[in-house]
Amino acid sequence: MKIMHCPLNGPRNISEFTYGGELKEMIDQNTCSDEAWADYVFNTRNIAGVVLEWWMHTPSSYWFIAERHTVTDKILRTFDAKALFSQRIDFSAPEATATVVHKESLT
């Protein structure tokens, strides 16, 4: 049985989690081109190595970030997203600005 450590709920069976995709820097959907938005939504880097990914503990609907090696499928660590993101964004407001997360900090 594979176990993943949920930052909120502790060690849990991997079947309790849902993969949410690779962690990427958010682009401004209001000003980017259609091609840039499609690239952001549908494409991933798909690297062989260590990546940061969104995961959700499904029973509690708790989203967090996992650092995982894609070749070995070993989960190196998990942590709350607030470690990288300091404020919420109101995407309905046209003047909304995202908290800048530099790619260097994602690795």
C-alpha positions as CSV (number, residue, x, y, z in Angstrom):
1,M,0.0,0.0,0.0
2,K,1.4,3.4,-1.0
3,I,1.1,6.2,1.6
4,M,1.1,9.9,1.1
5,H,1.5,12.4,3.9
6,C,-1.2,15.0,3.8
7,P,-0.1,18.2,5.6
8,L,-3.5,18.5,7.2
9,N,-4.6,14.9,7.8
10,G,-1.3,13.0,8.2
11,P,-0.3,9.8,6.4
12,R,-3.1,8.4,4.3
13,N,-3.6,5.8,1.6
14,I,-2.8,7.1,-1.8
15,S,-6.3,6.2,-3.0
16,E,-7.6,9.1,-1.0
17,F,-5.9,11.7,-3.2
18,T,-6.6,13.3,-6.5
19,Y,-3.8,14.6,-8.8
20,G,-4.3,18.3,-9.7
21,G,-1.5,18.9,-12.2
22,E,1.9,20.4,-12.2
23,L,2.4,23.7,-10.3
24,K,2.9,26.5,-12.9
25,E,3.2,30.2,-12.7
26,M,-0.2,31.7,-13.4
27,I,-0.6,33.9,-16.4
28,D,-3.1,36.7,-16.7
29,Q,-6.1,35.2,-18.5
30,N,-7.5,38.7,-19.2
31,T,-4.5,39.9,-21.2
32,C,-2.8,36.9,-22.7
33,S,-3.3,35.6,-26.2
34,D,-5.6,32.6,-26.9
35,E,-2.4,30.6,-27.8
36,A,-0.7,31.5,-24.5
37,W,-3.8,30.5,-22.5
38,A,-4.2,27.2,-24.4
39,D,-0.5,26.5,-23.7
40,Y,-1.0,27.3,-20.0
41,V,-4.1,25.1,-19.6
42,F,-3.2,22.1,-21.7
43,N,0.6,21.7,-21.8
44,T,3.0,20.6,-19.2
45,R,6.8,20.5,-19.0
46,N,6.6,16.7,-18.5
47,I,10.2,16.5,-17.2
48,A,11.9,13.4,-15.9
49,G,12.9,14.5,-12.5
50,V,11.6,16.4,-9.5
51,V,8.5,18.4,-10.0
52,L,6.0,20.3,-7.8
53,E,2.4,19.2,-8.2
54,W,-1.1,20.1,-6.9
55,W,-2.8,17.3,-5.0
56,M,-6.0,17.1,-3.1
57,H,-7.0,15.0,-0.2
58,T,-10.4,14.1,-1.6
59,P,-12.4,13.3,1.6
60,S,-11.5,16.7,3.1
61,S,-11.1,18.7,-0.1
62,Y,-7.8,20.0,1.1
63,W,-5.4,21.1,-1.7
64,F,-1.7,21.1,-1.1
65,I,1.6,20.8,-3.0
66,A,3.7,17.7,-3.3
67,E,7.3,17.4,-4.5
68,R,7.6,14.2,-6.5
69,H,10.2,12.5,-8.6
70,T,8.5,11.5,-11.8
71,V,10.9,8.7,-12.7
72,T,10.8,6.8,-9.4
73,D,7.3,8.1,-8.4
74,K,8.7,8.8,-5.0
75,I,7.0,11.6,-3.1
76,L,9.8,13.6,-1.5
77,R,7.7,16.0,0.6
78,T,4.3,17.6,0.9
79,F,3.5,21.0,2.2
80,D,0.7,23.6,2.5
81,A,0.3,25.9,-0.5
82,K,0.6,28.9,1.8
83,A,4.3,28.3,1.9
84,L,4.4,29.6,-1.7
85,F,1.3,31.8,-2.0
86,S,0.8,34.7,0.4
87,Q,-2.6,36.1,-0.7
88,R,-5.8,35.2,-2.4
89,I,-6.7,36.6,-5.8
90,D,-10.1,37.9,-6.8
91,F,-10.1,36.8,-10.5
92,S,-13.5,38.5,-11.1
93,A,-11.9,42.0,-10.6
94,P,-10.2,43.3,-13.8
95,E,-7.4,44.9,-11.8
96,A,-6.5,41.7,-9.9
97,T,-2.8,41.1,-9.7
98,A,-1.3,37.7,-8.8
99,T,1.3,37.1,-6.2
100,V,4.4,36.6,-8.2
101,V,5.9,33.2,-7.7
102,H,9.3,32.9,-9.3
103,K,10.1,29.7,-11.1
104,E,13.3,29.4,-9.0
105,S,11.2,29.1,-5.9
106,L,9.1,26.3,-7.4
107,T,12.1,23.9,-7.5
